[in-house]
Amino acid sequence: MSTSPLNHLKSQLKRLRDARDGLRLGTALTGTFFWLAGILVTWFVLDYGLNLSPLHRLLMMVASLPVLIYGLGRAFSSLQGWGASLIETAITVEHRHDIDGDLVAALQFEQGHAIGSPELQQAVVEYVSQLKHEINVFAGFDSRQVRNRLLVAGLIVLLFAAASFFAPRRVSVFLQRMTMASVSYPTQTTIAAIDINGTPVSLDDSSQAATLGYGSPLELRIACDGVLPKRCRLVITDANGASTETFLNPNSNQPSEFFYSAARLIEPIRYQVFAGDAESPELSVEIIPLPTLKVELAATAPDYAKNIQLSSSSSSTQLAVLAGSDVTLEVVADRPVSPPTLTLRRGDSEITESLVPVGNATATWKLPEAFDALNHVQETIAYELTTVDEHGLSPASPIRGTIRVVPDRLPSVSLRTIHHIVLPTAAPLIHYRASDDFGLASLTFHLEIHRGETAPRVVEVPLQTFAATSPPQTTIEGDYALDLVPWQLQVGDQVQIVLTATDFRDNAAEMRGESEPLHLEIGDESNVLAAIAEADKQSEQMLNELIEQQLGLGETP
């Protein structure tokens, strides 16, 4: 195998090319590092000095992008000439050593890329090979600048490492803030905690708003650590953007705590705390409407009033029911709530029960199946409902209502007759009238027959009975001829007649109403005629008085 006379020179040129590529890469990398480090230092100085908000930080980063792109372009421009060929490298050596193209020509002749006679090519190659010890291809090559740049980069890395070691919290906070996190740099004074109505507020995530019910009081507690300030400054911004500044003095018993209170909060607010050299992120309080409960009451009338058309349900908190009714209660909330608690009060007694959900819903609730305190209601019941929603909020006031029992009145009964003195065998005509608010079940005459000093004889005469399946009879009026023959009355006997009306109660206890007693006297024909004559005189007198009133007679002018 033949050896080229230019092998040594070609080897030197390759080393020179690789060295130059190394310088270009080192320059590009260190330049990139310097620009990135400069941008980070600039961000830190601006952010730490001005305590930029997330929006301002984002704008700062966007504004620095053109500068960063320009710097990276400058840094990577040093890679120009990367991967040059041996011919291109030889041209630079010729220029440095003032060789008139012989080196490039020799390389081209050896590679067969040049045109010329073989004798000329051989002569040029031999001439250049004899110069290999005289040509120093590395003449003028200087790597000190790159070494210095690497040294400076190393020093910067050491400074960053020292900063991370001696001030890790600041470095960590800076990196977090560059991701738009709402964290603050360490200060001499630290806002350790903020509580709203006893609930801790997250200082790491300002997007998590505290929640209060509409009209709820606000109790704000601020706890500080480190160098305690003499007072805190609280800035509150309302929904319209108006800000109010309040200075808080430390608690006398606990100097590290500061308190602020508002009796009633009805609109959302944003607030920020400034304590010493520390400040909290801008936090917010959202107002949530208080939960509302709708009570649905329904009553099943007792059997005796099944056929009566009554209002059997109500969407208000009040319901009037008949005695003996079964009442059901359903509660509909405007949002998911915990099981409502029902408290029933009858006089001095009190019963408490938790409602159960209807199906899988947590906004509709009903009484448990086994709860029977509202079955067969006989007296007025007061009730109260309480609950809380997922935010711990309750209705503005407990839901209170009354289940009022409407009593079933006694039947009303009346009797009258024209003649009160009758013969023993007569059948006096008695006019009767009976009424009940829900229906009559039966009418019965009760007779007491008095004769001298003997004990009275009691006789019952059924008048009418109504079946439960028939339409309710609320009013009955008529005339009844009471036959006295069956009781073998004698002149001088006294008969007291009372009409008893029983209302329809079916399975419940019956209620009876009685008329005023009607008295009959048993007499002979003369007694009856005298009574009739007396009645005729009274009728005539009444008729004359009526005629005079109609004609205006007897009036004094």
C-alpha positions as CSV (number, residue, x, y, z in Angstrom):
1,M,0.0,0.0,0.0
2,S,1.4,3.4,-1.1
3,T,1.6,6.3,1.4
4,S,0.5,9.7,0.3
5,P,3.1,12.4,0.9
6,L,0.3,14.8,2.1
7,N,-1.0,12.5,4.8
8,H,0.8,14.3,7.6
9,L,-0.5,17.7,6.3
10,K,-4.0,16.4,5.9
11,S,-4.0,15.1,9.5
12,Q,-2.9,18.6,10.7
13,L,-5.7,20.2,8.7
14,K,-8.3,17.9,10.2
15,R,-7.1,18.7,13.7
16,L,-7.3,22.4,12.9
17,R,-10.8,22.0,11.6
18,D,-12.0,20.1,14.7
19,A,-10.4,22.6,17.0
20,R,-12.2,25.4,15.2
21,D,-15.5,23.6,15.4
22,G,-14.9,23.2,19.1
23,L,-14.3,26.9,19.5
24,R,-17.5,27.7,17.5
25,L,-19.6,25.3,19.7
26,G,-18.1,26.6,22.9
27,T,-18.7,30.2,21.8
28,A,-22.4,29.4,20.9
29,L,-23.1,27.5,24.1
30,T,-21.5,30.1,26.4
31,G,-23.2,32.9,24.5
32,T,-26.6,31.1,24.9
33,F,-25.9,30.6,28.6
34,F,-24.9,34.3,29.1
35,W,-28.1,35.5,27.4
36,L,-30.3,33.1,29.4
37,A,-28.6,34.0,32.7
38,G,-28.9,37.7,31.9
39,I,-32.6,37.3,31.2
40,L,-33.2,35.4,34.4
41,V,-31.2,37.9,36.5
42,T,-33.2,40.7,34.9
43,W,-36.5,38.9,35.6
44,F,-35.5,38.4,39.2
45,V,-34.4,42.0,39.8
46,L,-37.6,43.3,38.3
47,D,-39.9,40.8,40.0
48,Y,-38.2,41.0,43.4
49,G,-37.9,44.8,43.3
50,L,-41.4,45.6,42.0
51,N,-43.2,42.5,43.4
52,L,-45.0,42.0,40.1
53,S,-48.4,40.5,39.8
54,P,-48.9,37.4,37.7
55,L,-50.2,39.5,34.8
56,H,-47.2,41.9,35.0
57,R,-44.8,38.9,35.2
58,L,-46.4,37.5,32.1
59,L,-46.1,40.8,30.3
60,M,-42.4,41.0,31.4
61,M,-41.6,37.6,30.0
62,V,-43.4,38.3,26.7
63,A,-41.6,41.7,26.4
64,S,-38.2,40.0,26.9
65,L,-38.8,37.4,24.2
66,P,-37.5,39.6,21.3
67,V,-34.4,40.3,23.3
68,L,-33.8,36.7,24.1
69,I,-34.4,35.7,20.4
70,Y,-31.9,38.4,19.3
71,G,-29.3,37.2,21.9
72,L,-29.7,33.5,20.9
73,G,-29.4,34.5,17.3
74,R,-26.1,36.3,18.1
75,A,-24.9,33.3,20.1
76,F,-25.6,30.7,17.3
77,S,-24.2,32.9,14.6
78,S,-20.8,31.8,15.9
79,L,-21.5,28.4,14.5
80,Q,-21.1,29.8,11.0
81,G,-18.4,27.7,9.2
82,W,-19.2,24.6,11.3
83,G,-18.2,21.4,9.5
84,A,-15.9,23.0,6.9
85,S,-14.1,20.7,4.4
86,L,-10.3,20.2,4.2
87,I,-10.1,22.4,1.1
88,E,-11.9,25.3,3.0
89,T,-9.6,24.8,6.0
90,A,-6.6,24.8,3.7
91,I,-7.7,28.0,2.1
92,T,-7.7,29.7,5.5
93,V,-4.1,28.3,6.2
94,E,-2.9,29.7,2.8
95,H,-4.2,33.1,3.6
96,R,-2.5,33.1,7.0
97,H,0.9,31.8,5.6
98,D,0.7,33.7,2.2
99,I,1.0,30.5,0.2
100,D,-0.2,31.1,-3.4
101,G,-2.6,28.3,-3.8
102,D,-0.1,25.5,-3.9
103,L,-1.6,23.8,-0.8
104,V,-5.1,23.7,-2.1
105,A,-3.9,22.7,-5.6
106,A,-1.8,19.8,-4.1
107,L,-4.9,18.6,-2.2
108,Q,-7.1,18.8,-5.3
109,F,-4.4,17.1,-7.5
110,E,-4.1,14.3,-4.9
111,Q,-7.9,13.8,-4.9
112,G,-8.0,13.9,-8.7
113,H,-10.2,17.0,-8.8
114,A,-7.9,19.3,-10.7
115,I,-6.9,19.4,-14.4
116,G,-3.2,19.4,-15.4
117,S,-0.4,17.2,-16.7
118,P,0.7,14.4,-14.5
119,E,4.2,15.9,-14.3
120,L,2.8,19.2,-13.1
121,Q,0.6,17.5,-10.5
122,Q,3.4,15.4,-9.2
123,A,5.7,18.4,-8.9
124,V,3.1,20.5,-6.9
125,V,2.4,17.6,-4.5
126,E,6.1,17.0,-3.9
127,Y,6.7,20.7,-3.4
128,V,3.9,21.0,-0.8
129,S,5.0,17.8,1.0
130,Q,8.5,19.3,1.4
131,L,6.8,22.3,3.2
132,K,5.0,20.2,5.8
133,H,7.6,21.0,8.4
134,E,7.6,24.7,7.6
135,I,3.8,25.1,7.6
136,N,2.3,25.4,11.1
137,V,-1.4,25.1,10.5
138,F,-2.2,26.2,14.1
139,A,-0.4,29.5,13.7
140,G,-2.8,32.2,14.8
141,F,-5.3,29.8,16.4
142,D,-6.3,31.2,19.9
143,S,-8.6,29.3,22.2
144,R,-8.1,31.6,25.2
145,Q,-11.3,33.5,24.6
146,V,-13.5,30.4,24.8
147,R,-11.6,29.2,27.9
148,N,-12.3,32.6,29.5
149,R,-16.0,32.4,28.5
150,L,-16.2,28.9,30.0
151,L,-14.6,30.2,33.2
152,V,-17.1,33.0,33.4
153,A,-19.9,30.6,32.8
154,G,-18.6,28.3,35.6
155,L,-18.4,31.3,37.9
156,I,-22.0,32.2,37.1
157,V,-23.1,28.6,37.8
158,L,-21.3,28.7,41.1
159,L,-23.1,31.9,42.0
160,F,-26.4,30.3,41.1
161,A,-25.5,27.3,43.2
162,A,-24.5,29.5,46.1
163,A,-27.7,31.5,45.9
164,S,-29.7,28.2,45.9
165,F,-27.7,27.0,48.9
166,F,-27.8,30.2,51.0
167,A,-31.3,31.5,49.9
168,P,-33.2,28.4,48.8
169,R,-36.6,29.9,49.6
170,R,-36.0,32.9,47.4
171,V,-34.8,30.8,44.5
172,S,-37.7,28.4,44.9
173,V,-40.2,31.2,45.1
174,F,-38.7,32.9,42.1
175,L,-39.0,29.8,40.0
176,Q,-42.5,29.3,41.2
177,R,-43.4,32.9,40.4
178,M,-42.1,32.4,36.8
179,T,-44.8,29.7,36.4
180,M,-47.4,32.4,37.5
181,A,-47.8,30.9,41.0
182,S,-49.2,33.3,43.6
183,V,-46.4,33.0,46.1
184,S,-44.3,35.7,47.8
185,Y,-40.7,36.2,48.5
186,P,-39.5,35.6,52.1
187,T,-39.7,38.7,54.2
188,Q,-38.7,39.6,57.8
189,T,-42.4,39.6,58.6
190,T,-44.3,36.5,57.6
191,I,-48.1,36.3,57.2
192,A,-48.4,32.9,58.7
193,A,-52.2,32.4,58.4
194,I,-55.5,34.1,57.5
195,D,-58.8,32.7,58.8
196,I,-62.3,33.7,57.8
197,N,-64.9,32.8,60.4
198,G,-62.5,30.1,61.8
199,T,-61.8,28.6,58.3
200,P,-58.2,28.8,57.1
201,V,-57.6,30.6,53.8
202,S,-55.1,29.2,51.3
203,L,-52.3,31.7,50.8
204,D,-50.6,29.5,48.1
205,D,-53.6,29.5,45.8
206,S,-55.4,32.8,45.6
207,S,-57.9,31.4,43.1
208,Q,-59.6,29.5,45.9
209,A,-62.1,32.0,47.2
210,A,-63.6,31.8,50.6
211,T,-67.4,31.4,50.7
212,L,-69.9,33.1,53.0
213,G,-73.6,33.0,53.1
214,Y,-75.6,36.1,52.2
215,G,-75.8,38.4,55.1
216,S,-73.4,36.4,57.3
217,P,-71.0,38.2,59.6
218,L,-67.3,38.4,58.6
219,E,-64.5,37.6,61.2
220,L,-61.0,37.9,59.7
221,R,-58.0,36.8,61.7
222,I,-54.4,37.5,60.6
223,A,-51.5,35.7,62.2
224,C,-47.9,36.9,61.7
225,D,-44.5,35.5,62.4
226,G,-41.0,36.9,62.4
227,V,-40.6,40.6,63.0
228,L,-44.1,41.6,64.3
229,P,-45.4,44.8,62.8
230,K,-47.0,47.5,64.9
231,R,-50.1,47.3,62.8
232,C,-51.4,45.7,59.7
233,R,-53.0,47.4,56.7
234,L,-56.1,45.7,55.1
235,V,-57.3,46.9,51.7
236,I,-60.8,45.7,50.8
237,T,-62.2,46.1,47.3
238,D,-66.0,45.8,46.7
239,A,-67.8,44.5,43.7
240,N,-67.8,47.9,42.1
241,G,-64.1,48.3,42.4
242,A,-64.1,50.8,45.3
243,S,-61.3,50.2,47.8
244,T,-61.3,50.8,51.5
245,E,-58.2,50.9,53.6
246,T,-58.2,49.8,57.3
247,F,-55.4,49.7,59.8
248,L,-55.5,46.9,62.3
249,N,-53.9,47.0,65.7
250,P,-52.5,43.8,67.3
251,N,-54.6,41.8,69.8
252,S,-53.8,42.8,73.3
253,N,-53.5,39.2,74.4
254,Q,-51.7,37.9,71.3
255,P,-49.5,40.6,69.6
256,S,-49.0,38.4,66.6
257,E,-52.7,38.4,65.7
258,F,-54.8,41.1,64.1
259,F,-58.6,41.0,63.8
260,Y,-61.2,42.6,61.5
261,S,-64.9,42.1,61.6
262,A,-68.0,43.1,59.7
263,A,-71.5,42.6,61.0
264,R,-73.1,41.6,57.7
265,L,-71.6,40.8,54.3
266,I,-74.0,41.0,51.3
267,E,-71.6,41.3,48.3
268,P,-68.4,39.7,47.2
269,I,-65.1,41.4,48.1
270,R,-61.4,41.1,47.3
271,Y,-58.9,41.9,50.0
272,Q,-55.1,42.1,50.6
273,V,-53.1,42.2,53.8
274,F,-49.9,44.2,54.3
275,A,-47.9,43.4,57.4
276,G,-44.4,44.9,57.8
277,D,-42.5,44.1,54.6
278,A,-44.8,41.2,53.8
279,E,-48.0,41.2,51.8
280,S,-50.5,38.5,51.0
281,P,-51.8,37.8,47.5
282,E,-55.1,39.4,46.6
283,L,-57.7,37.1,48.1
284,S,-61.4,37.0,47.6
285,V,-64.7,36.2,49.4
286,E,-67.6,35.0,47.4
287,I,-71.2,35.4,48.6
288,I,-73.4,32.3,48.3
289,P,-77.2,32.7,48.6
290,L,-78.5,31.0,51.6
291,P,-80.3,27.7,51.0
292,T,-84.1,27.8,50.7
293,L,-86.5,25.1,51.7
294,K,-90.0,24.5,50.3
295,V,-92.3,22.5,52.5
296,E,-95.0,20.4,50.8
297,L,-97.7,19.3,53.3
298,A,-100.5,16.9,52.4
299,A,-103.3,15.5,54.4
300,T,-105.4,12.4,54.0
301,A,-108.8,13.1,55.5
302,P,-110.3,10.6,58.0
303,D,-112.9,8.1,56.7
304,Y,-115.8,10.2,58.0
305,A,-114.8,13.1,55.6
306,K,-113.7,11.0,52.6
307,N,-116.6,12.4,50.5
308,I,-116.1,16.0,51.6
309,Q,-114.1,18.3,49.2
310,L,-111.4,19.9,51.3
311,S,-108.0,21.4,50.5
312,S,-105.7,18.4,51.3
313,S,-102.4,19.9,50.4
314,S,-100.4,23.1,50.9
315,S,-97.1,24.5,49.6
316,S,-97.0,27.0,52.5
317,T,-95.8,26.2,56.0
318,Q,-99.4,26.1,57.4
319,L,-102.0,23.4,57.0
320,A,-105.4,23.0,58.5
321,V,-106.6,19.4,58.8
322,L,-109.6,17.5,60.2
323,A,-109.1,15.6,63.4
324,G,-107.9,12.1,62.7
325,S,-106.2,13.1,59.4
326,D,-102.9,11.5,58.3
327,V,-100.3,14.2,57.3
328,T,-97.3,13.7,55.0
329,L,-94.4,16.2,54.8
330,E,-91.9,16.7,52.0
331,V,-89.1,19.2,51.8
332,V,-87.6,20.4,48.5
333,A,-84.3,22.4,48.7
334,D,-82.8,24.5,46.0
335,R,-79.5,22.6,46.3
336,P,-78.1,19.5,47.8
337,V,-78.4,19.7,51.6
338,S,-77.7,17.4,54.6
339,P,-80.7,15.5,56.0
340,P,-83.1,18.1,57.4
341,T,-84.1,17.8,61.0
342,L,-87.8,17.9,61.9
343,T,-88.9,19.0,65.3
344,L,-92.5,18.5,66.3
345,R,-94.1,20.2,69.3
346,R,-97.4,19.2,70.9
347,G,-98.0,21.2,74.0
348,D,-95.0,20.5,76.3
349,S,-93.8,17.4,74.4
350,E,-91.2,17.5,71.6
351,I,-90.2,14.9,69.0
352,T,-87.1,15.2,66.7
353,E,-86.6,13.2,63.5
354,S,-84.2,13.3,60.5
355,L,-85.8,13.2,57.1
356,V,-84.7,10.7,54.4
357,P,-84.0,11.4,50.7
358,V,-86.5,10.7,48.0
359,G,-84.7,8.3,45.8
360,N,-81.1,9.2,45.2
361,A,-81.7,12.9,45.3
362,T,-80.2,15.0,48.1
363,A,-82.4,18.0,47.5
364,T,-85.8,16.3,48.1
365,W,-86.6,14.8,51.5
366,K,-89.5,13.0,53.2
367,L,-90.5,11.5,56.5
368,P,-89.2,7.9,57.2
369,E,-91.8,5.2,56.6
370,A,-91.8,4.1,60.3
371,F,-92.4,7.7,61.5
372,D,-96.0,7.8,62.6
373,A,-96.2,11.0,64.7
374,L,-98.2,12.7,62.0
375,N,-100.7,9.9,61.7
376,H,-104.3,10.4,63.1
377,V,-103.5,13.9,64.1
378,Q,-105.9,14.9,67.0
379,E,-104.4,18.2,68.1
380,T,-102.5,21.2,66.7
381,I,-98.8,20.5,66.0
382,A,-96.0,23.1,65.6
383,Y,-93.0,22.1,63.6
384,E,-89.5,23.4,62.8
385,L,-87.0,22.4,60.1
386,T,-83.3,22.9,60.0
387,T,-80.5,21.9,57.6
388,V,-77.1,22.9,56.2
389,D,-75.8,22.7,52.6
390,E,-72.4,21.6,51.4
391,H,-70.9,25.0,52.3
392,G,-72.2,24.7,55.9
393,L,-74.8,27.4,55.2
394,S,-78.3,27.2,56.8
395,P,-81.5,29.1,55.8
396,A,-81.8,32.6,57.1
397,S,-84.0,31.3,59.9
398,P,-85.4,27.8,60.7
399,I,-88.5,26.9,58.7
400,R,-91.4,27.0,61.2
401,G,-95.1,26.1,60.6
402,T,-98.2,24.8,62.1
403,I,-100.5,21.8,61.4
404,R,-103.8,23.1,62.8
405,V,-106.6,20.7,63.6
406,V,-110.1,21.8,62.6
407,P,-112.5,20.3,65.1
408,D,-115.6,18.4,63.9
409,R,-118.5,20.4,65.4
410,L,-121.5,18.7,67.0
411,P,-124.6,18.3,64.9
412,S,-127.2,21.1,65.3
413,V,-130.7,19.9,66.0
414,S,-134.0,21.8,66.6
415,L,-137.7,20.8,67.1
416,R,-140.9,22.7,67.1
417,T,-144.7,22.0,67.1
418,I,-147.9,24.0,67.1
419,H,-149.9,22.2,69.7
420,H,-148.4,21.3,73.1
421,I,-151.6,19.9,74.6
422,V,-152.7,16.8,72.7
423,L,-155.0,13.8,73.2
424,P,-153.6,10.4,74.3
425,T,-154.3,8.9,70.9
426,A,-153.1,11.9,68.9
427,A,-150.2,12.0,66.4
428,P,-148.8,15.6,66.8
429,L,-146.9,16.9,63.8
430,I,-143.4,17.8,64.8
431,H,-141.1,19.8,62.6
432,Y,-137.5,18.9,62.9
433,R,-134.2,20.2,61.5
434,A,-130.7,18.7,61.8
435,S,-127.4,19.7,60.2
436,D,-123.7,18.7,60.5
437,D,-120.6,20.1,58.9
438,F,-119.6,16.7,57.3
439,G,-122.7,14.5,57.3
440,L,-125.4,12.9,59.4
441,A,-125.5,9.2,60.2
442,S,-128.8,8.9,62.1
443,L,-131.7,10.7,63.7
444,T,-133.6,9.3,66.7
445,F,-136.4,10.6,68.9
446,H,-135.9,10.1,72.7
447,L,-139.1,10.3,74.7
448,E,-139.4,10.6,78.5
449,I,-143.0,9.8,79.7
450,H,-143.7,11.2,83.1
451,R,-146.7,10.0,85.1
452,G,-147.2,11.2,88.6
453,E,-144.3,10.4,91.0
454,T,-143.2,7.3,89.2
455,A,-139.9,7.1,87.4
456,P,-140.1,8.3,83.8
457,R,-140.4,5.8,81.0
458,V,-137.8,6.2,78.2
459,V,-138.7,5.3,74.7
460,E,-136.5,5.6,71.5
461,V,-138.1,6.2,68.1
462,P,-135.7,5.9,65.1
463,L,-136.3,8.6,62.6
464,Q,-133.7,8.1,59.8
465,T,-130.4,6.3,59.2
466,F,-128.0,7.0,56.3
467,A,-125.6,4.4,54.9
468,A,-121.9,5.3,54.8
469,T,-121.8,4.7,51.0
470,S,-124.5,7.2,50.3
471,P,-123.8,10.9,49.6
472,P,-123.3,12.8,52.8
473,Q,-126.4,14.5,54.2
474,T,-125.3,17.7,55.9
475,T,-128.8,19.1,56.4
476,I,-132.2,17.4,56.9
477,E,-135.5,19.1,57.6
478,G,-139.0,17.8,57.6
479,D,-142.2,17.0,59.6
480,Y,-142.9,13.9,61.5
481,A,-146.3,12.7,62.9
482,L,-145.4,11.1,66.2
483,D,-148.0,8.5,67.0
484,L,-148.7,8.4,70.7
485,V,-151.1,5.4,70.7
486,P,-148.4,2.7,71.3
487,W,-147.5,4.1,74.7
488,Q,-151.0,4.1,76.2
489,L,-150.9,7.6,77.6
490,Q,-153.3,9.0,80.1
491,V,-154.6,12.5,80.7
492,G,-152.1,14.3,82.9
493,D,-149.1,12.6,81.5
494,Q,-146.1,14.7,80.5
495,V,-144.0,13.8,77.4
496,Q,-140.5,15.3,76.9
497,I,-139.2,14.8,73.3
498,V,-135.5,15.2,72.3
499,L,-134.2,14.6,68.8
500,T,-130.7,13.2,68.8
501,A,-128.5,13.5,65.7
502,T,-125.4,11.4,65.2
503,D,-122.7,12.5,62.7
504,F,-120.9,10.2,60.4
505,R,-117.5,9.2,61.9
506,D,-117.2,5.6,60.5
507,N,-114.2,4.2,62.4
508,A,-113.9,7.2,64.7
509,A,-115.9,7.9,67.9
510,E,-119.4,9.2,67.0
511,M,-120.4,12.7,68.1
512,R,-124.1,13.3,69.1
513,G,-126.1,16.5,69.1
514,E,-129.4,17.0,70.8
515,S,-132.2,19.4,70.4
516,E,-133.8,21.4,73.1
517,P,-136.5,19.4,74.8
518,L,-140.0,19.7,73.4
519,H,-142.8,19.2,76.0
520,L,-146.2,17.7,75.3
521,E,-149.1,17.6,77.8
522,I,-151.7,14.9,77.6
523,G,-155.2,16.3,78.1
524,D,-158.9,15.6,77.2
525,E,-160.9,17.2,74.5
526,S,-161.8,20.3,76.6
527,N,-158.2,20.9,77.3
528,V,-157.3,20.5,73.7
529,L,-160.1,22.9,72.5
530,A,-159.1,25.5,75.1
531,A,-155.5,25.3,73.9
532,I,-156.6,25.6,70.3
533,A,-158.8,28.6,71.1
534,E,-156.0,30.3,73.0
535,A,-153.7,29.6,70.0
536,D,-156.4,31.1,67.7
537,K,-156.6,34.2,69.9
538,Q,-152.8,34.6,69.8
539,S,-152.8,34.1,66.0
540,E,-155.6,36.6,65.6
541,Q,-153.7,39.2,67.7
542,M,-150.6,38.6,65.8
543,L,-152.4,38.9,62.5
544,N,-154.0,42.2,63.5
545,E,-150.7,43.7,64.6
546,L,-149.2,42.7,61.2
547,I,-152.1,44.4,59.3
548,E,-151.7,47.5,61.4
549,Q,-148.0,47.6,60.6
550,Q,-148.7,47.2,56.9
551,L,-151.4,49.9,56.9
552,G,-149.6,52.3,59.2
553,L,-152.5,52.5,61.6
554,G,-152.1,53.4,65.3
555,E,-149.1,55.7,64.5
556,T,-148.9,59.0,66.4
557,P,-148.9,62.0,64.0
